[in-house]
C-alpha cells in the first residue's frame, strides 16, 4: 500500500535543487519527464521503486511512498538542507504532516547506508 503527499516548496529554485540532488544519488533508479523513482537498496523490495516524486508545478511535487524507508527519508532530508517544505497527506491542506511521518519513520529506525550522491 502506498501513501501520497503533496510537497510544497517556498520557491522554485529550492524545488529544482532538491530534485537535482535526488537524481544524482545512488537511490535514483529511473526518471521520465517530471517523474523520478527512488529505491532503497537495504529494503530489497520487489517493487519497481520504493518512493516516487512527480513534479506538479515549479514549487510542488507529489510524493508516493511505498515502504517505510529511513534511508530515503534521510536522503530527502539531506537534499532539503534545511530548506522549508510543507507536506500534506493526500494533498489535503488540513492534514499537514512531517516528512518523517510521511516515510513512517520511528525514532528507533536506522539506516546504515547514507545513499550519498
Rosetta blueprint (number, residue, H / E / L):
1 X L
2 X L
3 X E
4 X E
5 X E
6 X E
7 X E
8 X E
9 X E
10 X L
11 X L
12 X H
13 X H
14 X H
15 X H
16 X H
17 X H
18 X H
19 X H
20 X H
21 X H
22 X H
23 X H
24 X L
25 X L
26 X L
27 X L
28 X E
29 X E
30 X E
31 X E
32 X E
33 X L
34 X L
35 X E
36 X E
37 X E
38 X E
39 X L
40 X L
41 X L
42 X L
43 X L
44 X L
45 X L
46 X L
47 X L
48 X L
49 X L
50 X L
51 X E
52 X E
53 X E
54 X E
55 X E
56 X E
57 X E
58 X L
59 X L
60 X E
61 X E
62 X E
63 X E
64 X E
65 X E
66 X L
67 X L
68 X L
69 X L
70 X H
71 X H
72 X H
73 X H
74 X H
75 X H
76 X H
77 X H
78 X H
79 X H
80 X H
81 X L
82 X L
83 X L
84 X L
85 X E
86 X E
87 X E
88 X E
89 X E
90 X L
91 X L
92 X L
93 X L
94 X L
95 X L
96 X E
97 X E
98 X L
99 X H
100 X H
101 X H
102 X H
103 X L
104 X L
105 X L
106 X L
107 X L
108 X L
109 X L
110 X L
111 X L
112 X L
113 X L
114 X L
115 X L
116 X L
117 X L
